[in-house]
Each structure stands twice: as C-alpha cells, then as structure tokens.
Amino acid sequence: MFLTKHREIAEQDISDFDVKFEKSREEGLVAGQPGDHVHAPCGNEHFFATNLERLFSAELGVGWFEYDRDVDAPGIKK
C-alpha cells in the first residue's frame, strides 16, 4: 500500500479494477489475483509485495502454497 501511495496510484483506481476483476472471475473470464493481471494499476507493486511474502513464508519455514492457502482461509482477518 505504501508503494501505491508513494507512486500516486489512486486507491479508487485499484478498487475499481478489483471489483471489475472479481466480477469477471465469477463469470469465468479470468483467474488468479487482480494484482497479477497485466492491466492491474498496481501490478508492479503487487509483484514486489508477493516477493516479500514469499521471503516471509520462507523465513517462517512454511512452504509458499501452504502459506498462501492459510492466508486466504476463511476467518483470517486481512
């Protein structure tokens, strides 16, 4: 989030993209995370943050897929 603010990427642009992406995902038109999409307004920032998360999971000794699954589990506050 800090990077998007620093680079003056409007939160509203990110939210609007995410909402459209989620609607497209429900329709089966796209898959994955909104921030991974080539047209995401914060794609570079999302990529950087994902790399930090991968380092964090490695430092915890938790495999990436396990970490990613648990972060997305119901009941986890984001």
C-alpha positions as CSV (number, residue, x, y, z in Angstrom):
1,M,0.0,0.0,0.0
2,F,2.9,2.4,0.8
3,L,4.3,1.9,-2.7
4,T,1.0,2.7,-4.4
5,K,0.7,5.9,-2.3
6,H,4.3,6.8,-3.0
7,R,3.8,6.3,-6.7
8,E,0.4,8.2,-6.6
9,I,-1.7,5.3,-7.8
10,A,-5.2,6.2,-6.7
11,E,-6.9,3.7,-4.3
12,Q,-10.1,4.2,-6.2
13,D,-8.4,3.0,-9.4
14,I,-7.2,-0.1,-7.6
15,S,-10.7,-0.7,-6.1
16,D,-12.5,-0.2,-9.3
17,F,-10.1,-2.6,-11.1
18,D,-10.5,-5.2,-8.3
19,V,-14.3,-5.0,-8.5
20,K,-14.4,-5.5,-12.2
21,F,-11.8,-8.3,-12.0
22,E,-13.8,-10.2,-9.3
23,K,-17.0,-9.9,-11.5
24,S,-15.0,-11.3,-14.4
25,R,-13.6,-14.1,-12.3
26,E,-17.2,-15.0,-11.2
27,E,-18.1,-15.2,-14.9
28,G,-15.1,-17.5,-15.6
29,L,-13.4,-14.9,-17.8
30,V,-10.2,-14.5,-15.7
31,A,-8.4,-16.4,-13.0
32,G,-5.8,-15.6,-10.3
33,Q,-5.3,-12.4,-8.3
34,P,-6.3,-9.0,-9.6
35,G,-2.8,-7.6,-8.9
36,D,-1.2,-10.3,-11.1
37,H,-3.2,-9.2,-14.2
38,V,-1.3,-7.4,-16.9
39,H,-3.6,-4.4,-16.7
40,A,-3.7,-4.0,-12.9
41,P,-3.0,-0.4,-11.9
42,C,-0.6,-1.7,-9.2
43,G,0.9,-4.7,-10.9
44,N,4.5,-3.9,-10.1
45,E,3.7,-3.1,-6.5
46,H,1.7,-6.3,-6.1
47,F,4.6,-8.3,-7.6
48,F,7.0,-6.7,-5.2
49,A,4.7,-7.4,-2.2
50,T,4.2,-11.0,-3.2
51,N,8.0,-11.5,-3.3
52,L,8.2,-10.1,0.2
53,E,5.5,-12.5,1.3
54,R,7.5,-15.4,-0.3
55,L,10.5,-14.3,1.7
56,F,8.5,-14.1,4.9
57,S,7.0,-17.6,4.4
58,A,10.5,-19.0,3.8
59,E,11.7,-17.3,7.0
60,L,8.8,-18.9,8.9
61,G,9.8,-22.3,7.4
62,V,6.4,-22.5,5.7
63,G,6.0,-23.6,2.1
64,W,4.6,-21.0,-0.2
65,F,1.5,-22.9,-1.2
66,E,0.7,-23.7,2.5
67,Y,1.3,-20.0,3.4
68,D,-0.9,-18.8,0.6
69,R,-3.7,-21.2,1.4
70,D,-3.7,-20.2,5.1
71,V,-3.7,-16.5,4.3
72,D,-6.7,-16.9,2.1
73,A,-8.5,-19.2,4.6
74,P,-11.9,-18.2,5.9
75,G,-11.8,-16.4,9.2
76,I,-8.4,-14.8,8.6
77,K,-8.6,-11.0,9.0
78,K,-6.8,-9.1,6.3
